[in-house]
Amino acid sequence: MPLEMLPPGMVAALVTYLEMTERPSPPSRPAMSPLKLARWSKAEPERYRALFRRVGEPWLWFSRLVMDDDALTAIIHHPDVHVHAVTNRSGAELGLLELDFREHGECELAYFGLVPEMTGRGHGKWLMQRALSLAWTDNIRRVHVHTCTLDHPAALDFYRAHGFAPYARAVESFADPRVAGILPETAAPGLPLIGQVRASSR
């Protein structure tokens, strides 16, 4: 089969779209965690970006980092976009959950993740149960999410295990944000950086 070569400085990922169209049954044994969710109704852009970066840097999240304050605020302050920080008992912010209800009758898990030091300890299961409880309001008919091959290797299986069914795929390519200095060269250590980093961004 033919391969499409990417020029230096470009990255490609296979995106998988998943959905559930029925409210899941409550878990027989709810996951337990000492963490909590704190709703951010009017988060300042810089505070939001700081948490977004801490959660997403290993997976090359950058879309919200390149938005100006007005564009970002228009999203995260929208009344139908619910932003939650995952916090511990002392209030330290350790994860991000963003639910987007702007499409009538639907909820998108726009962003879902924990900082690297909190992964692999069972907190993700707790966070997903909380996310689904918040997503399935009375007027919701569909909850959806997407993941890609740049995310955690277990992400796709994790979503499927919680009731999401894959329904579409796409290939996405974009300029590597590390080359432009949007993210540091050390971000996404599992993805080799191919391309010269701009000298001004070092």
Secondary structure, DSSP 8 states (H G I E B T S, - for coil): -------TTEEEEEEEEEEE-S-----SS----S-EEEEESS--HHHHHHHHHHHHGGGT--TTTSS-HHHHHHHHTSTTEEEEEEE-TT--EEEEEEEE--STTEEEEEEEEE-GGGTTSSHHHHHHHHHHHHH--TT--EEEEEEETTS-TTHHHHHHHTT-EEEEEEEEEEE-TTTTTSS-TTSSTTS---S---GGG-
